[in-house]
Amino acid sequence: MKRVLALLLFISIFSSSELVKAENPEEPVLTTEAAILMDMQSGAVLYGKNEEAKMYPASLTKIATAIYAMETANMDDQVTVTDEIEKIDGTRVYLNPGEQVTLRKLIQGMLINSGNDAALAIAIHLDGSKDKYTKSINDFLESRIGVKDTHFVNPHGLYDDNHYTTAKDMGLILNYAMKNPEFREIFGTKEMEWDGESWDTTIHSHHRMLKGEIPYEAVTGGKTGFVDQSKQTLATTAENGKIKLTAILLKSEFKREIYEDTKKLFEFGFANFKSVQVRKGEQFKSGKLKYKAGEDLYMTEPIQQSKRVIDEGGTLRVENGSGKTIQTVELKPLIEKKPEVKKTSEKPEQSGILSLNALFGFGLLIMASAMWVLNRKQKKHRRFRSR
C-alpha cells in the first residue's frame, strides 16, 4: 500500500510540474546581447532581451533604406550613379560613376549582396544628398512606422555614434517592410545574376540560414550585418503555416552563436504560439457589454492555454495559462440599433381624407338643413296667401 501511495504521489507531482511547464514555456537563453521575437502579422512581442536598449544595427539599416525607397519612388526609375560612391567603404556591387541602373536593381544589390555603394546611390537619388536623406529617413520611420528610439545618419549602416536603433524598432521596421510584396521577394532571394559595367557575376545572400548553409526550412528571408562596434547583427523571418515570425538579434560575438540564437527563438515561437485572424466587425462579449473589431487584424494566442479578457474600456487582452499578457487589442463598442418603427404615409393621408370627408358631410348637412328650412317657409307662405 505504501508503494502504491508513493507511486501515486510521484505521478501527481510529475503531472503538476508538466502542467506548469506547459502553461509557462521556458524562454530560450541567448548569448546575443539584444534580441526580440515578434509575430510578424500582429506585432505581438513573444520574447525580448534588452529589446529597447540602444544598439548599432550595421547593415540591417538597409532594410529601412529599401522600404523607404519602395514607398517614395518608382522601382523602374533610372538612377545615375554619382561620384560619391567611389568613397564608400565595405561591401560593394562595384558601381561606376555615371552608370545607369534601375532603382529595383540597386535595392537588389543592396539587400542581397549588402552593397554599400548601392545604398548610397539610392539615398542620393531619393533626396539629392546624404544629409537630406538623413532627415527624410528618420521622418519616414517615425511617422509611417512609429519607431521611437531610432536615428539613422546614413543608408548603409557603417558605424557612426549617432546611428543607432533598438531590437524592438528594427522588428517594427521589418514587420512593416514585409507587408510590401516586392520587398518580401527581394528579402527572400538567395541569389541573382548581376550584370554591371564593371562587375558581371552571381551575387548571393550572406544569410546562412536563407541560402541553406545552416538548414532551417521555415526561413523566408534574412539580412546580415557587421561592423566592429555592432558585432554580428541578424534579421530573419520564418513561418510554419500557423504563425509568421520576425527575429532581430543585435551584437553577438560570433556568427555561429547568432544563428543558434535565431534558431532557438524560432523553435520557441513555433512550439508555443499561433496567429488568429479577426475580421472587421467580429463581435466580442464581456458580461453585458459587447464590442467589435474596428478593422481586420491578427491576434497571437498561446497554443496550450489561452484566455481573452476584455475590460470596460474595450481593451482585449490575450493571456496564457498563467495570466501573462501576450497581446492587447483595442476594440470598439458595439452599438445595437433599435428596431425601426416603419412610419407609413397611410395614416396621415387617411386622417386628412377623413377630415375632408367629415367637413364635406357637415357642409352637406348644413345645406340640407337650410333647404329644409327654406322649403317650410315657402309652404307657409303659400298657405298664408291661399287664405
C-alpha atoms as a printed R data frame, in Angstrom:
    type eleno elety resid chain resno        x      y       z
1   ATOM     1    CA   MET     A     1    0.000  0.000   0.000
2   ATOM     2    CA   LYS     A     2    2.838  2.401   0.854
3   ATOM     3    CA   ARG     A     3    4.465  1.711  -2.507
4   ATOM     4    CA   VAL     A     4    1.184  2.392  -4.307
5   ATOM     5    CA   LEU     A     5    0.708  5.671  -2.438
6   ATOM     6    CA   ALA     A     6    4.285  6.725  -3.171
7   ATOM     7    CA   LEU     A     7    3.811  5.937  -6.861
8   ATOM     8    CA   LEU     A     8    0.563  7.933  -6.989
9   ATOM     9    CA   LEU     A     9    2.268 10.863  -5.238
10  ATOM    10    CA   PHE     A    10    5.140 10.763  -7.751
11  ATOM    11    CA   ILE     A    11    2.727 10.714 -10.702
12  ATOM    12    CA   SER     A    12    0.772 13.623  -9.186
13  ATOM    13    CA   ILE     A    13    3.927 15.737  -8.695
14  ATOM    14    CA   PHE     A    14    5.215 14.880 -12.194
15  ATOM    15    CA   SER     A    15    1.856 15.734 -13.797
16  ATOM    16    CA   SER     A    16    1.658 19.051 -11.918
17  ATOM    17    CA   SER     A    17    5.162 20.045 -12.987
18  ATOM    18    CA   GLU     A    18    4.391 19.171 -16.597
19  ATOM    19    CA   LEU     A    19    1.207 21.281 -16.425
20  ATOM    20    CA   VAL     A    20    3.117 24.270 -15.059
21  ATOM    21    CA   LYS     A    21    5.736 23.783 -17.758
22  ATOM    22    CA   ALA     A    22    3.012 23.733 -20.433
23  ATOM    23    CA   GLU     A    23    1.418 26.909 -19.070
24  ATOM    24    CA   ASN     A    24    4.789 28.639 -18.664
25  ATOM    25    CA   PRO     A    25    7.026 27.581 -21.549
26  ATOM    26    CA   GLU     A    26   10.691 28.042 -20.825
27  ATOM    27    CA   GLU     A    27   12.126 31.004 -22.677
28  ATOM    28    CA   PRO     A    28   15.362 30.430 -24.583
29  ATOM    29    CA   VAL     A    29   18.684 31.504 -23.107
30  ATOM    30    CA   LEU     A    30   20.639 33.595 -25.628
31  ATOM    31    CA   THR     A    31   24.248 34.734 -25.832
32  ATOM    32    CA   THR     A    32   23.345 37.650 -28.139
33  ATOM    33    CA   GLU     A    33   23.198 40.942 -26.235
34  ATOM    34    CA   ALA     A    34   19.812 42.196 -27.517
35  ATOM    35    CA   ALA     A    35   17.018 40.315 -29.263
36  ATOM    36    CA   ILE     A    36   13.315 40.256 -29.999
37  ATOM    37    CA   LEU     A    37   10.887 37.691 -31.416
38  ATOM    38    CA   MET     A    38    7.635 39.066 -32.832
39  ATOM    39    CA   ASP     A    39    4.538 37.830 -34.590
40  ATOM    40    CA   MET     A    40    5.058 39.437 -37.988
41  ATOM    41    CA   GLN     A    41    1.334 39.990 -38.585
42  ATOM    42    CA   SER     A    42    0.019 41.005 -35.161
43  ATOM    43    CA   GLY     A    43    3.169 42.697 -33.883
44  ATOM    44    CA   ALA     A    44    2.947 40.850 -30.558
45  ATOM    45    CA   VAL     A    45    6.265 40.546 -28.729
46  ATOM    46    CA   LEU     A    46    6.809 36.863 -27.888
47  ATOM    47    CA   TYR     A    47   10.306 37.209 -26.458
48  ATOM    48    CA   GLY     A    48   12.552 40.113 -25.600
49  ATOM    49    CA   LYS     A    49   16.056 40.594 -24.268
50  ATOM    50    CA   ASN     A    50   17.286 44.176 -23.905
51  ATOM    51    CA   GLU     A    51   14.918 44.887 -26.783
52  ATOM    52    CA   GLU     A    52   14.762 48.619 -26.029
53  ATOM    53    CA   ALA     A    53   18.497 49.126 -25.485
54  ATOM    54    CA   LYS     A    54   20.369 51.463 -27.833
55  ATOM    55    CA   MET     A    55   22.362 49.365 -30.318
56  ATOM    56    CA   TYR     A    56   24.226 49.739 -33.617
57  ATOM    57    CA   PRO     A    57   22.438 47.885 -36.444
58  ATOM    58    CA   ALA     A    58   25.210 47.763 -39.094
59  ATOM    59    CA   SER     A    59   23.759 46.605 -42.449
60  ATOM    60    CA   LEU     A    60   20.279 45.928 -41.027
61  ATOM    61    CA   THR     A    61   19.929 49.657 -41.796
62  ATOM    62    CA   LYS     A    62   19.465 48.632 -45.441
63  ATOM    63    CA   ILE     A    63   16.055 47.150 -44.590
64  ATOM    64    CA   ALA     A    64   14.880 50.670 -43.759
65  ATOM    65    CA   THR     A    65   16.538 52.167 -46.842
66  ATOM    66    CA   ALA     A    66   14.839 49.580 -49.053
67  ATOM    67    CA   ILE     A    67   11.268 50.088 -47.821
68  ATOM    68    CA   TYR     A    68   11.721 53.867 -47.771
69  ATOM    69    CA   ALA     A    69   12.816 53.779 -51.434
70  ATOM    70    CA   MET     A    70    9.989 51.434 -52.436
71  ATOM    71    CA   GLU     A    71    7.330 53.670 -50.931
72  ATOM    72    CA   THR     A    72    8.665 57.031 -52.118
73  ATOM    73    CA   ALA     A    73    9.934 56.314 -55.647
74  ATOM    74    CA   ASN     A    74    9.280 54.221 -58.763
75  ATOM    75    CA   MET     A    75   11.127 50.915 -58.867
76  ATOM    76    CA   ASP     A    76   11.717 51.398 -62.597
77  ATOM    77    CA   ASP     A    77   13.462 54.760 -62.113
78  ATOM    78    CA   GLN     A    78   16.794 55.033 -63.912
79  ATOM    79    CA   VAL     A    79   19.384 56.071 -61.345
80  ATOM    80    CA   THR     A    80   22.571 57.792 -62.441
81  ATOM    81    CA   VAL     A    81   25.382 56.785 -60.096
82  ATOM    82    CA   THR     A    82   27.289 59.811 -58.768
83  ATOM    83    CA   ASP     A    83   30.960 60.246 -57.884
84  ATOM    84    CA   GLU     A    84   30.284 59.917 -54.125
85  ATOM    85    CA   ILE     A    85   30.116 56.122 -54.377
86  ATOM    86    CA   GLU     A    86   33.861 55.919 -55.004
87  ATOM    87    CA   LYS     A    87   34.499 56.951 -51.384
88  ATOM    88    CA   ILE     A    88   32.355 54.232 -49.833
89  ATOM    89    CA   ASP     A    89   33.908 51.510 -47.646
90  ATOM    90    CA   GLY     A    90   32.909 47.910 -47.082
91  ATOM    91    CA   THR     A    91   30.886 45.525 -49.235
92  ATOM    92    CA   ARG     A    92   30.151 46.745 -52.763
93  ATOM    93    CA   VAL     A    93   28.500 45.786 -56.033
94  ATOM    94    CA   TYR     A    94   31.194 47.822 -57.796
95  ATOM    95    CA   LEU     A    95   29.147 50.584 -59.380
96  ATOM    96    CA   ASN     A    96   30.849 53.088 -61.651
97  ATOM    97    CA   PRO     A    97   30.210 56.866 -61.552
98  ATOM    98    CA   GLY     A    98   27.828 57.731 -64.383
99  ATOM    99    CA   GLU     A    99   26.490 54.155 -64.622
100 ATOM   100    CA   GLN     A   100   22.734 53.887 -65.268
101 ATOM   101    CA   VAL     A   101   20.979 51.364 -63.018
102 ATOM   102    CA   THR     A   102   17.298 50.892 -62.165
103 ATOM   103    CA   LEU     A   103   16.218 51.542 -58.601
104 ATOM   104    CA   ARG     A   104   14.989 47.946 -58.375
105 ATOM   105    CA   LYS     A   105   18.412 46.569 -59.272
106 ATOM   106    CA   LEU     A   106   20.112 48.834 -56.727
107 ATOM   107    CA   ILE     A   107   17.768 47.597 -53.994
108 ATOM   108    CA   GLN     A   108   18.505 44.009 -55.010
109 ATOM   109    CA   GLY     A   109   22.255 44.647 -54.875
110 ATOM   110    CA   MET     A   110   21.866 46.374 -51.514
111 ATOM   111    CA   LEU     A   111   19.739 43.686 -49.803
112 ATOM   112    CA   ILE     A   112   21.153 40.522 -51.394
113 ATOM   113    CA   ASN     A   113   24.866 41.371 -51.615
114 ATOM   114    CA   SER     A   114   24.759 44.161 -48.985
115 ATOM   115    CA   GLY     A   115   26.276 46.701 -51.393
116 ATOM   116    CA   ASN     A   116   27.129 49.910 -49.544
117 ATOM   117    CA   ASP     A   117   27.679 51.713 -52.856
118 ATOM   118    CA   ALA     A   118   24.170 50.715 -53.963
119 ATOM   119    CA   ALA     A   119   22.737 52.044 -50.688
120 ATOM   120    CA   LEU     A   120   24.453 55.407 -51.114
121 ATOM   121    CA   ALA     A   121   23.353 55.660 -54.758
122 ATOM   122    CA   ILE     A   122   19.751 55.072 -53.659
123 ATOM   123    CA   ALA     A   123   19.916 57.753 -50.950
124 ATOM   124    CA   ILE     A   124   21.356 60.388 -53.294
125 ATOM   125    CA   HIS     A   125   18.789 59.537 -55.967
126 ATOM   126    CA   LEU     A   126   15.902 59.875 -53.487
127 ATOM   127    CA   ASP     A   127   16.946 63.033 -51.639
128 ATOM   128    CA   GLY     A   128   19.843 64.612 -53.530
129 ATOM   129    CA   SER     A   129   22.364 64.212 -50.717
130 ATOM   130    CA   LYS     A   130   23.154 62.054 -47.697
131 ATOM   131    CA   ASP     A   131   22.273 64.909 -45.309
132 ATOM   132    CA   LYS     A   132   18.802 65.360 -46.797
133 ATOM   133    CA   TYR     A   133   18.366 61.590 -46.799
134 ATOM   134    CA   THR     A   134   19.093 61.545 -43.049
135 ATOM   135    CA   LYS     A   135   16.201 63.876 -42.284
136 ATOM   136    CA   SER     A   136   13.843 62.120 -44.704
137 ATOM   137    CA   ILE     A   137   14.510 58.561 -43.496
138 ATOM   138    CA   ASN     A   138   14.073 59.491 -39.836
139 ATOM   139    CA   ASP     A   139   10.828 61.349 -40.567
140 ATOM   140    CA   PHE     A   140    9.604 58.341 -42.556
141 ATOM   141    CA   LEU     A   141   10.453 55.817 -39.850
142 ATOM   142    CA   GLU     A   142    8.861 57.871 -37.097
143 ATOM   143    CA   SER     A   143    5.680 58.989 -38.868
144 ATOM   144    CA   ARG     A   144    4.976 55.944 -41.042
145 ATOM   145    CA   ILE     A   145    6.187 53.089 -38.858
146 ATOM   146    CA   GLY     A   146    6.128 54.560 -35.354
147 ATOM   147    CA   VAL     A   147    9.686 53.917 -34.169
148 ATOM   148    CA   LYS     A   148   10.700 55.786 -31.024
149 ATOM   149    CA   ASP     A   149   14.370 55.019 -30.387
150 ATOM   150    CA   THR     A   150   15.972 55.032 -33.830
151 ATOM   151    CA   HIS     A   151   18.172 57.603 -35.529
152 ATOM   152    CA   PHE     A   152   19.964 56.916 -38.811
153 ATOM   153    CA   VAL     A   153   22.582 59.162 -40.414
154 ATOM   154    CA   ASN     A   154   23.414 57.009 -43.442
155 ATOM   155    CA   PRO     A   155   21.664 54.483 -45.712
156 ATOM   156    CA   HIS     A   156   24.081 51.556 -45.270
157 ATOM   157    CA   GLY     A   157   24.866 51.195 -41.546
158 ATOM   158    CA   LEU     A   158   28.587 51.928 -41.470
159 ATOM   159    CA   TYR     A   159   29.461 52.968 -37.941
160 ATOM   160    CA   ASP     A   160   28.554 56.386 -36.622
161 ATOM   161    CA   ASP     A   161   27.966 57.062 -32.935
162 ATOM   162    CA   ASN     A   162   24.727 58.841 -33.854
163 ATOM   163    CA   HIS     A   163   23.478 55.947 -35.995
164 ATOM   164    CA   TYR     A   164   21.519 53.641 -33.717
165 ATOM   165    CA   THR     A   165   18.311 51.689 -33.172
166 ATOM   166    CA   THR     A   166   16.844 49.008 -30.879
167 ATOM   167    CA   ALA     A   167   15.863 45.395 -31.475
168 ATOM   168    CA   LYS     A   168   12.228 46.395 -30.984
169 ATOM   169    CA   ASP     A   169   12.369 49.237 -33.518
170 ATOM   170    CA   MET     A   170   14.139 47.032 -36.065
171 ATOM   171    CA   GLY     A   171   11.397 44.454 -35.569
172 ATOM   172    CA   LEU     A   172    8.762 47.103 -36.256
173 ATOM   173    CA   ILE     A   173   10.626 48.237 -39.384
174 ATOM   174    CA   LEU     A   174   10.970 44.699 -40.746
175 ATOM   175    CA   ASN     A   175    7.344 43.801 -39.976
176 ATOM   176    CA   TYR     A   176    6.241 46.915 -41.841
177 ATOM   177    CA   ALA     A   177    8.525 46.185 -44.802
178 ATOM   178    CA   MET     A   178    7.273 42.598 -45.088
179 ATOM   179    CA   LYS     A   179    3.816 43.906 -46.000
180 ATOM   180    CA   ASN     A   180    5.305 45.025 -49.333
181 ATOM   181    CA   PRO     A   181    5.302 42.162 -51.901
182 ATOM   182    CA   GLU     A   182    8.420 43.392 -53.754
183 ATOM   183    CA   PHE     A   183   10.346 43.753 -50.522
184 ATOM   184    CA   ARG     A   184    9.349 40.219 -49.455
185 ATOM   185    CA   GLU     A   185   10.537 38.836 -52.770
186 ATOM   186    CA   ILE     A   186   13.957 40.523 -52.637
187 ATOM   187    CA   PHE     A   187   14.391 39.842 -48.900
188 ATOM   188    CA   GLY     A   188   13.885 36.140 -49.594
189 ATOM   189    CA   THR     A   189   16.155 35.964 -52.674
190 ATOM   190    CA   LYS     A   190   19.088 33.576 -52.284
191 ATOM   191    CA   GLU     A   191   20.986 34.565 -55.419
192 ATOM   192    CA   MET     A   192   20.684 36.532 -58.670
193 ATOM   193    CA   GLU     A   193   22.674 37.305 -61.771
194 ATOM   194    CA   TRP     A   194   24.404 40.683 -61.616
195 ATOM   195    CA   ASP     A   195   25.395 42.297 -64.886
196 ATOM   196    CA   GLY     A   196   27.086 45.631 -64.228
197 ATOM   197    CA   GLU     A   197   29.514 47.784 -66.139
198 ATOM   198    CA   SER     A   198   32.485 46.596 -64.106
199 ATOM   199    CA   TRP     A   199   31.112 43.514 -62.333
200 ATOM   200    CA   ASP     A   200   29.462 40.557 -64.069
201 ATOM   201    CA   THR     A   201   28.775 37.784 -61.570
202 ATOM   202    CA   THR     A   202   26.194 35.935 -59.477
203 ATOM   203    CA   ILE     A   203   25.514 37.617 -56.170
204 ATOM   204    CA   HIS     A   204   24.461 35.540 -53.163
205 ATOM   205    CA   SER     A   205   22.685 36.298 -49.919
206 ATOM   206    CA   HIS     A   206   25.059 36.424 -46.960
207 ATOM   207    CA   HIS     A   207   22.406 34.910 -44.656
208 ATOM   208    CA   ARG     A   208   23.471 31.327 -43.903
209 ATOM   209    CA   MET     A   209   20.008 30.057 -42.951
210 ATOM   210    CA   LEU     A   210   18.366 31.580 -46.018
211 ATOM   211    CA   LYS     A   211   20.832 30.114 -48.505
212 ATOM   212    CA   GLY     A   212   20.840 26.708 -46.774
213 ATOM   213    CA   GLU     A   213   24.295 26.562 -45.208
214 ATOM   214    CA   ILE     A   214   22.520 26.240 -41.866
215 ATOM   215    CA   PRO     A   215   19.413 24.172 -42.720
216 ATOM   216    CA   TYR     A   216   16.128 25.586 -41.439
217 ATOM   217    CA   GLU     A   217   13.219 25.134 -43.846
218 ATOM   218    CA   ALA     A   218   10.898 27.637 -42.193
219 ATOM   219    CA   VAL     A   219   13.118 30.653 -43.031
220 ATOM   220    CA   THR     A   220   11.601 33.008 -45.618
221 ATOM   221    CA   GLY     A   221   14.065 35.916 -45.638
222 ATOM   222    CA   GLY     A   222   17.097 37.409 -43.982
223 ATOM   223    CA   LYS     A   223   19.720 40.142 -43.749
224 ATOM   224    CA   THR     A   224   23.105 40.111 -42.060
225 ATOM   225    CA   GLY     A   225   25.228 42.923 -40.660
226 ATOM   226    CA   PHE     A   226   28.638 43.501 -39.149
227 ATOM   227    CA   VAL     A   227   30.872 46.372 -38.127
228 ATOM   228    CA   ASP     A   228   33.389 46.259 -35.287
229 ATOM   229    CA   GLN     A   229   31.190 48.331 -32.955
230 ATOM   230    CA   SER     A   230   27.956 46.417 -33.616
231 ATOM   231    CA   LYS     A   231   29.490 42.916 -33.865
232 ATOM   232    CA   GLN     A   232   27.241 40.397 -35.607
233 ATOM   233    CA   THR     A   233   23.652 41.504 -36.299
234 ATOM   234    CA   LEU     A   234   20.920 39.410 -37.907
235 ATOM   235    CA   ALA     A   235   17.333 39.890 -39.110
236 ATOM   236    CA   THR     A   236   15.359 36.790 -40.105
237 ATOM   237    CA   THR     A   237   11.758 35.884 -40.965
238 ATOM   238    CA   ALA     A   238   10.196 32.420 -40.819
239 ATOM   239    CA   GLU     A   239    6.772 30.761 -40.944
240 ATOM   240    CA   ASN     A   240    5.227 27.338 -40.343
241 ATOM   241    CA   GLY     A   241    1.639 27.708 -41.593
242 ATOM   242    CA   LYS     A   242    0.304 28.705 -38.163
243 ATOM   243    CA   ILE     A   243    2.335 31.837 -37.471
244 ATOM   244    CA   LYS     A   244    4.815 34.165 -39.195
245 ATOM   245    CA   LEU     A   245    7.772 35.203 -37.055
246 ATOM   246    CA   THR     A   246   10.328 38.011 -37.102
247 ATOM   247    CA   ALA     A   247   13.597 37.673 -35.197
248 ATOM   248    CA   ILE     A   248   16.055 40.542 -34.668
249 ATOM   249    CA   LEU     A   249   19.364 39.873 -32.914
250 ATOM   250    CA   LEU     A   250   21.927 42.605 -32.209
251 ATOM   251    CA   LYS     A   251   25.541 42.313 -31.040
252 ATOM   252    CA   SER     A   252   26.733 38.754 -30.985
253 ATOM   253    CA   GLU     A   253   30.440 37.968 -30.829
254 ATOM   254    CA   PHE     A   254   30.307 35.074 -33.280
255 ATOM   255    CA   LYS     A   255   28.290 34.148 -36.378
256 ATOM   256    CA   ARG     A   256   27.730 30.611 -35.147
257 ATOM   257    CA   GLU     A   257   26.155 31.861 -31.913
258 ATOM   258    CA   ILE     A   258   23.832 34.393 -33.531
259 ATOM   259    CA   TYR     A   259   22.411 31.709 -35.836
260 ATOM   260    CA   GLU     A   260   21.985 29.293 -32.935
261 ATOM   261    CA   ASP     A   261   20.143 32.003 -31.001
262 ATOM   262    CA   THR     A   262   17.902 32.707 -34.005
263 ATOM   263    CA   LYS     A   263   17.035 29.024 -34.271
264 ATOM   264    CA   LYS     A   264   16.220 28.916 -30.535
265 ATOM   265    CA   LEU     A   265   13.843 31.857 -30.925
266 ATOM   266    CA   PHE     A   266   12.004 30.288 -33.855
267 ATOM   267    CA   GLU     A   267   11.638 26.935 -32.118
268 ATOM   268    CA   PHE     A   268   10.278 28.707 -29.046
269 ATOM   269    CA   GLY     A   269    7.800 30.695 -31.158
270 ATOM   270    CA   PHE     A   270    6.590 27.783 -33.286
271 ATOM   271    CA   ALA     A   271    6.167 25.489 -30.277
272 ATOM   272    CA   ASN     A   272    4.115 27.895 -28.195
273 ATOM   273    CA   PHE     A   273    2.148 30.368 -30.345
274 ATOM   274    CA   LYS     A   274   -0.285 30.609 -33.221
275 ATOM   275    CA   SER     A   275   -1.789 33.515 -35.138
276 ATOM   276    CA   VAL     A   276   -5.559 34.025 -35.386
277 ATOM   277    CA   GLN     A   277   -7.207 36.309 -37.933
278 ATOM   278    CA   VAL     A   278  -10.043 38.557 -36.769
279 ATOM   279    CA   ARG     A   279  -12.344 40.139 -39.338
280 ATOM   280    CA   LYS     A   280  -13.640 43.688 -39.132
281 ATOM   281    CA   GLY     A   281  -16.950 43.722 -37.251
282 ATOM   282    CA   GLU     A   282  -16.327 40.421 -35.412
283 ATOM   283    CA   GLN     A   283  -18.052 40.635 -32.021
284 ATOM   284    CA   PHE     A   284  -16.677 40.082 -28.521
285 ATOM   285    CA   LYS     A   285  -18.680 39.987 -25.288
286 ATOM   286    CA   SER     A   286  -17.787 40.838 -21.704
287 ATOM   287    CA   GLY     A   287  -20.714 40.457 -19.332
288 ATOM   288    CA   LYS     A   288  -23.478 42.677 -20.670
289 ATOM   289    CA   LEU     A   289  -21.030 44.739 -22.751
290 ATOM   290    CA   LYS     A   290  -20.455 43.985 -26.407
291 ATOM   291    CA   TYR     A   291  -17.546 45.091 -28.608
292 ATOM   292    CA   LYS     A   292  -16.400 44.617 -32.173
293 ATOM   293    CA   ALA     A   293  -13.159 44.690 -34.152
294 ATOM   294    CA   GLY     A   294  -12.782 48.044 -35.906
295 ATOM   295    CA   GLU     A   295  -10.625 46.556 -38.678
296 ATOM   296    CA   ASP     A   296   -9.189 43.301 -39.994
297 ATOM   297    CA   LEU     A   297   -6.399 42.247 -37.651
298 ATOM   298    CA   TYR     A   298   -4.352 39.356 -36.313
299 ATOM   299    CA   MET     A   299   -4.098 38.151 -32.723
300 ATOM   300    CA   THR     A   300   -1.384 35.958 -31.264
301 ATOM   301    CA   GLU     A   301   -2.552 33.216 -28.926
302 ATOM   302    CA   PRO     A   302   -0.717 30.544 -26.923
303 ATOM   303    CA   ILE     A   303   -1.129 27.062 -28.366
304 ATOM   304    CA   GLN     A   304   -1.569 25.371 -24.978
305 ATOM   305    CA   GLN     A   305   -3.876 27.579 -22.908
306 ATOM   306    CA   SER     A   306   -5.332 30.913 -23.931
307 ATOM   307    CA   LYS     A   307   -7.739 33.338 -22.331
308 ATOM   308    CA   ARG     A   308   -9.354 36.500 -23.669
309 ATOM   309    CA   VAL     A   309  -10.131 39.232 -21.140
310 ATOM   310    CA   ILE     A   310  -11.964 42.442 -22.062
311 ATOM   311    CA   ASP     A   311  -12.061 45.460 -19.757
312 ATOM   312    CA   GLU     A   312  -14.823 48.070 -19.683
313 ATOM   313    CA   GLY     A   313  -12.814 50.364 -21.956
314 ATOM   314    CA   GLY     A   314  -12.849 47.771 -24.723
315 ATOM   315    CA   THR     A   315   -9.227 46.615 -24.433
316 ATOM   316    CA   LEU     A   316   -8.915 42.913 -25.228
317 ATOM   317    CA   ARG     A   317   -6.028 41.113 -23.514
318 ATOM   318    CA   VAL     A   318   -4.847 37.723 -24.746
319 ATOM   319    CA   GLU     A   319   -3.372 35.817 -21.781
320 ATOM   320    CA   ASN     A   320   -1.616 32.495 -21.405
321 ATOM   321    CA   GLY     A   321   -2.431 29.905 -18.756
322 ATOM   322    CA   SER     A   322   -0.506 31.733 -16.044
323 ATOM   323    CA   GLY     A   323   -2.158 35.093 -16.748
324 ATOM   324    CA   LYS     A   324    0.733 36.666 -18.654
325 ATOM   325    CA   THR     A   325   -0.477 39.115 -21.311
326 ATOM   326    CA   ILE     A   326    0.618 38.100 -24.805
327 ATOM   327    CA   GLN     A   327   -1.091 40.897 -26.734
328 ATOM   328    CA   THR     A   328   -3.602 43.716 -26.310
329 ATOM   329    CA   VAL     A   329   -6.131 44.798 -28.946
330 ATOM   330    CA   GLU     A   330   -8.331 47.887 -28.854
331 ATOM   331    CA   LEU     A   331  -11.974 47.124 -29.693
332 ATOM   332    CA   LYS     A   332  -14.889 49.406 -30.463
333 ATOM   333    CA   PRO     A   333  -18.191 49.369 -28.532
334 ATOM   334    CA   LEU     A   334  -20.961 47.580 -30.385
335 ATOM   335    CA   ILE     A   335  -23.976 49.862 -30.593
336 ATOM   336    CA   GLU     A   336  -27.008 47.760 -31.376
337 ATOM   337    CA   LYS     A   337  -29.611 49.525 -33.463
338 ATOM   338    CA   LYS     A   338  -33.114 49.615 -32.057
339 ATOM   339    CA   PRO     A   339  -35.790 48.083 -34.291
340 ATOM   340    CA   GLU     A   340  -37.090 50.774 -36.604
341 ATOM   341    CA   VAL     A   341  -40.801 51.557 -36.470
342 ATOM   342    CA   LYS     A   342  -41.950 51.974 -40.011
343 ATOM   343    CA   LYS     A   343  -43.761 55.227 -40.495
344 ATOM   344    CA   THR     A   344  -46.095 54.923 -43.394
345 ATOM   345    CA   SER     A   345  -47.878 57.814 -45.048
346 ATOM   346    CA   GLU     A   346  -51.221 55.986 -44.981
347 ATOM   347    CA   LYS     A   347  -52.377 57.204 -41.591
348 ATOM   348    CA   PRO     A   348  -51.761 60.922 -42.142
349 ATOM   349    CA   GLU     A   349  -53.299 60.704 -45.597
350 ATOM   350    CA   GLN     A   350  -56.262 58.741 -44.264
351 ATOM   351    CA   SER     A   351  -56.763 61.153 -41.400
352 ATOM   352    CA   GLY     A   352  -56.626 64.013 -43.886
353 ATOM   353    CA   ILE     A   353  -59.132 62.291 -46.110
354 ATOM   354    CA   LEU     A   354  -61.370 61.582 -43.122
355 ATOM   355    CA   SER     A   355  -61.214 65.229 -42.092
356 ATOM   356    CA   LEU     A   356  -62.125 66.388 -45.566
357 ATOM   357    CA   ASN     A   357  -64.945 63.854 -45.753
358 ATOM   358    CA   ALA     A   358  -66.265 64.946 -42.379
359 ATOM   359    CA   LEU     A   359  -66.106 68.594 -43.407
360 ATOM   360    CA   PHE     A   360  -67.835 67.841 -46.711
361 ATOM   361    CA   GLY     A   361  -70.529 65.803 -44.917
362 ATOM   362    CA   PHE     A   362  -71.012 68.577 -42.390
363 ATOM   363    CA   GLY     A   363  -71.412 71.072 -45.220
364 ATOM   364    CA   LEU     A   364  -73.985 68.872 -46.942
365 ATOM   365    CA   LEU     A   365  -75.894 68.586 -43.671
366 ATOM   366    CA   ILE     A   366  -75.979 72.373 -43.277
367 ATOM   367    CA   MET     A   367  -77.106 72.797 -46.871
368 ATOM   368    CA   ALA     A   368  -79.839 70.169 -46.420
369 ATOM   369    CA   SER     A   369  -80.996 71.825 -43.222
370 ATOM   370    CA   ALA     A   370  -81.049 75.212 -44.887
371 ATOM   371    CA   MET     A   371  -83.056 73.856 -47.819
372 ATOM   372    CA   TRP     A   372  -85.468 72.156 -45.438
373 ATOM   373    CA   VAL     A   373  -85.978 75.401 -43.512
374 ATOM   374    CA   LEU     A   374  -86.393 77.363 -46.757
375 ATOM   375    CA   ASN     A   375  -88.829 74.796 -48.100
376 ATOM   376    CA   ARG     A   376  -91.007 75.021 -44.943
377 ATOM   377    CA   LYS     A   377  -91.040 78.801 -45.140
378 ATOM   378    CA   GLN     A   378  -92.190 78.638 -48.756
379 ATOM   379    CA   LYS     A   379  -95.001 76.210 -47.827
380 ATOM   380    CA   LYS     A   380  -96.130 78.514 -45.010
381 ATOM   381    CA   HIS     A   381  -96.074 81.480 -47.342
382 ATOM   382    CA   ARG     A   382  -98.233 79.649 -49.944
383 ATOM   383    CA   ARG     A   383 -100.751 78.575 -47.300
384 ATOM   384    CA   PHE     A   384 -100.941 82.128 -45.987
385 ATOM   385    CA   ARG     A   385 -101.659 83.546 -49.449
386 ATOM   386    CA   SER     A   386 -104.277 80.881 -50.211
387 ATOM   387    CA   ARG     A   387 -106.373 82.143 -47.287
